Amino acid sequence: MKKIILIALLTHSFHLFCQRFETINYGSWNNESNWKNNLIPPYQFYDSVLIKHPIVFDSVIVSNAYFKIDSSGAICGHHKIIVKSDFTINGFFQCDSLEVDEGFINILGPGDCVSTFHAHVFNFGSLSLTGGSLAVGPWFECRSANYFYLENFKLYNKVKKIHPNPTADFLLIDENYKDFDFKLINALGKILLQGKMESLLNLSQFENGIYYLQLSWNKERISCEKIVKN
């Protein structure tokens, strides 16, 4: 009986912490019919979330894992979003307050990110803007703004997915990126290792030099880290 209970608890834990959430329709965050397999992500999540449709949220979101808004998707709500991991924006994103706390926001074209009251980046978080736009200002209409300005805004170094870097032998990988696909590539573009990411990557077999670690999810590359082995 104890074994059955233990297996049930482990299965429940796996179900909670090993999900990949994805929208299949537009509407409210809390409507299960808008999510693949009727699985609604909690507002503080540790799993990957893919927004492919316009979604309205009504509570503070804490993103501890990979979060992406597709070009066809949007997310809008009168609440705060706290980013503690990778957050990629190709679509439209609007909230009252945005905090990038150790995380990394990547705004790609044609993405638009609008924060009504303030945007803060701190604790070694960072923000990248490539072909999209970021705005902070007194509006809220769930649409692109027609003017831009920033306040209370600072940029720091990108969050450490891997450490130490430089390294002599081993790389430790942040828990949020376990089970992502990876490729280790040398400076000439040759793939040296590939597979599912674990918590430790052994580089002791390779010569000192520059390497690149690509991380992917659902066959889509989400980051490429420069590694120095010495």
C-alpha positions, 0 to 999 in steps of 0.5 A: 500500500505504501508503495502504491501511495509513493508511486501515486505521489511521484506520478502527481509530482511529475505531472505538475513539474514536467509539463509543456503548456500550449494555447489552442484558442484565444480567450482567458488564461483560466479557461481550460478549453484554450489550452492543449489537453485542457492543461492550464499553467499555474500563474507561478510556473516552472515549465515551458509555456507557448502562447500561440493565441491572444490570452488575457491573464488576471493575476501576477505571473511568475515565469520560472521557465521558458515562456514564448509568445508567438507572432500569432499570439498575445498576452494582456492583463492588468497585473505584474509579470516577473521574469526569472528565466527565458521570455521570448516575445514575437507577438504582443505583450502588455502588462501593468508592471514588468520585472526581469529578476535574474531572467532574460527577455528577448523581444524579436520582430515584429514583437511589441512589449508594453508595460503601463507603469514601470519596467525593472531589470535587476539581479543580473537579468537582461533584455535584448531588443531585435526588430521589436519594440519596448515601451513604458507609459500611461496607456492600456488598450491591448494594442501597440502604443504610438509613442515610447519612453522608458523609466526606472530602467537598467540593463545588467549581464545576462542571467547565468544558465550555465556556470562556471564560465570560463571553466576547466572541465565541467559546466553546471546547468540551471534546472530550468533547462534540464531535458532541453535539446543541446548541441556543443559546437566548436569554433569551426562549427563542428558539432561535438556533442548533442542530446538532452541536457542534464544538470552537468556537462563534462568538457574534460575531453576537449582542448582549451578554446572557444565553444558554443552551447545551443539550447533548443525546445520543440526543435526551436533554438532559444539560446546560444551560449559562448563557452570558454574552456581554459 
